[in-house]
Amino acid sequence: MIAYALVLCLVFLTQHLPLRFSYAVAAVVGDLAYVFWPRGRSNVIDNLRYVLGPEATDAEIRSTARRSFRNYLRLLVDFARGSNADPSAVERRLKASGWEHLDEAFAHGKGVLMVGSHLGSWEIAGTVLAGRGYRVSAVSETLGNERINRMAIDSRAAQGIELIPMEYALKRVFAALRRNEAVGLVTDRPLTSDRGVPVEFFGQRIAWPSGPAVLALRTGAKIITGYLVRNERNDYIGEIFPPLEFKTTDDHESDVRRITQQLVRIQEDVIRRYPDQWFMFRRMWPRESDSP
């Protein structure tokens, strides 16, 4: 109840304070989180060592990590304001291309899998899609606090977005695709080798969720990728890429691995371009001491 009351208070303040002021406060809170959450800070810094590469200095890595904390808190401001967001006001702050690719995917008639990573402003992306009349569902992990989880579901519903709990996702995802709707999937989740597909990510072998590839092969749904990120003025720039092209063979497992690797390559490129807007607070690559 205390956590829920605190979140309600923060949401109320965020919705009633000027947006620029809310973003400024979020940046300060992001700095505090960077300082006082050592585990999260350590995980982000470790992840960014892979992303930025061996040529990056320790100062560059830590500066990028600090900016990622600030950007994530700004994302939470967008989430808190989401239930009463004005789509037309959001559109005025948006510069995005590639809408024809999304329409091309829908024209196929078997649904669209919108696959991305924990990068950029996915809250705003959902608002924009729903505001433009696209039917959108999003698969999401259930939050530990039941009341806060219900708030998240209601906030997305107010924008026209259905939130599908990950543990009940399969049936509802199939139903949405049969209705030729879009389903959002975030796939950059650290997995053990027995639960994911082996792929190469920033030069290292890692296990990756196979869901989008399996769903596309089973249903015929088109896979769409892209990004929406925050610029230096706290407006948004984005791009929708063409539907993923792939050939199928008689080897289902090989097809799943190949499609998944294609998706990972695309997400890797976007993360490399916007490393301070990749919000991965869990360790993506296991330490050598953690490996079997």
Secondary structure, 3 states (H helix, E strand, C coil): CHHHHHHHHHHHHHHHCCHHHHHHHHHHHHHHHHHHCHHHHHHHHHHHHHHHCCCCCHHHHHHHHHHHHHHHHHHHHHHHCHHHCCHHHHHHCEEEECHHHHHHHHHCCCCEEEEECCECCHHHHHHHHHHCCCCEEEEECCCCCHHHHHHHHHHHHHCCEEEEEHHHHHHHHHHHHHCCCEEEEECCCCCCCCCCEEEEECCEEEEECCHHHHHHHHHCCEEECEEEEECCCCCEEEEECCCCCCCCCCCHHHHHHHHHHHHHHHHHHHHHHCHHHECCCCCCCCCHHHCC
